[in-house]
Amino acid sequence: MLQLTAGVQTGAEGTSGFYVRGGGQDQNLILLDEATVYSPEHFFGFFSTFNADIIKNTQIYKSDFPSQYGGRLSSVLDVQMREGNLKEFGGQGGIGLISSRFTVEGPIQKNRSSFILSGRRTYLDLFEPIINKQLPEDSQMPDYFFYDLNAKMNYIINDKNRIYVSGYFGRDKLAFTFDPDAENSSTYDLQWGNMTGTLRWNRIINATLFSNTSFVVSRFKYNDRFNFGDFFEFKSASKTYTLSLKQDF
């Protein structure tokens, strides 16, 4: 949807990344319930990190954007998750050739608190051994899967105070074995993923003023390992953490 708006271009056909008015892909600030998402894609860009079943609002700023957003040059994509149904339980899901998803929501205490939980996973890795038996050694498929999980809860304390807690966890994993029939075969493993968490207290001060107090955490983690048989192993890892405390009036 975003790739079809004015000023936004795709990097390659069929990928979820986007470029705004000539800027780089890393010059877009991506937020999920105020938490920064550093790599908003799965499978090297072919799947978006965001599960549409749990999205409530999406706002993109492509030129000037409000002063509370900062740290990027091209654009801001602000995504907000649904809070869940306060009155009754419900669910939805879907089964596809590559991935499946589910969403459940409902009240914890009717008309006072609610939750929503949404998950998604691919299952190509379950069929990879069967497929590779039919392929020659020089055309083997890698072992790959991704999954993500979104959750949110809200609690109405009284008419003027409300608390929201939300989180996201996603992971991609890729593994490949070179010459699997050899005695000392080489292997390559790659894992990466995001984690976010948001705690927000909404308070109505009077008829014309309210405040949001938020504690936000984000993490992006990347690990890869190359094992050359039994005689050499190479590892690298990277982690990025962000902790924020925000007060808005």
HELIX and SHEET records of a PDB file:
HELIX    1   1 LEU A    2  LEU A    4  5                                   3    
HELIX    2   2 GLN A   25  GLN A   27  5                                   3    
HELIX    3   3 PHE A   43  GLY A   45  5                                   3    
HELIX    4   4 ALA A   52  ILE A   54  5                                   3    
HELIX    5   5 LEU A  124  LYS A  133  1                                  10    
HELIX    6   6 GLU A  137  SER A  139  5                                   3    
SHEET    1   A 2 VAL A   8  GLN A   9  0                                        
SHEET    2   A 2 TYR A  19  VAL A  20 -1                                        
SHEET    1   B 4 ALA A  35  THR A  36  0                                        
SHEET    2   B 4 ASN A  28  LEU A  32 -1                                        
SHEET    3   B 4 SER A  75  MET A  81  1                                        
SHEET    4   B 4 ILE A  55  TYR A  61 -1                                        
SHEET    1   C 2 GLU A  41  HIS A  42  0                                        
SHEET    2   C 2 PHE A  47  SER A  48 -1                                        
SHEET    1   D 8 GLY A  90  ILE A  95  0                                        
SHEET    2   D 8 SER A  99  GLN A 109 -1                                        
SHEET    3   D 8 SER A 113  THR A 122 -1                                        
SHEET    4   D 8 ASP A 143  ASN A 158 -1                                        
SHEET    5   D 8 ASN A 161  PHE A 178 -1                                        
SHEET    6   D 8 SER A 186  ASN A 206 -1                                        
SHEET    7   D 8 LEU A 209  PHE A 228 -1                                        
SHEET    8   D 8 PHE A 232  ASP A 248 -1                                        
END                                                                             
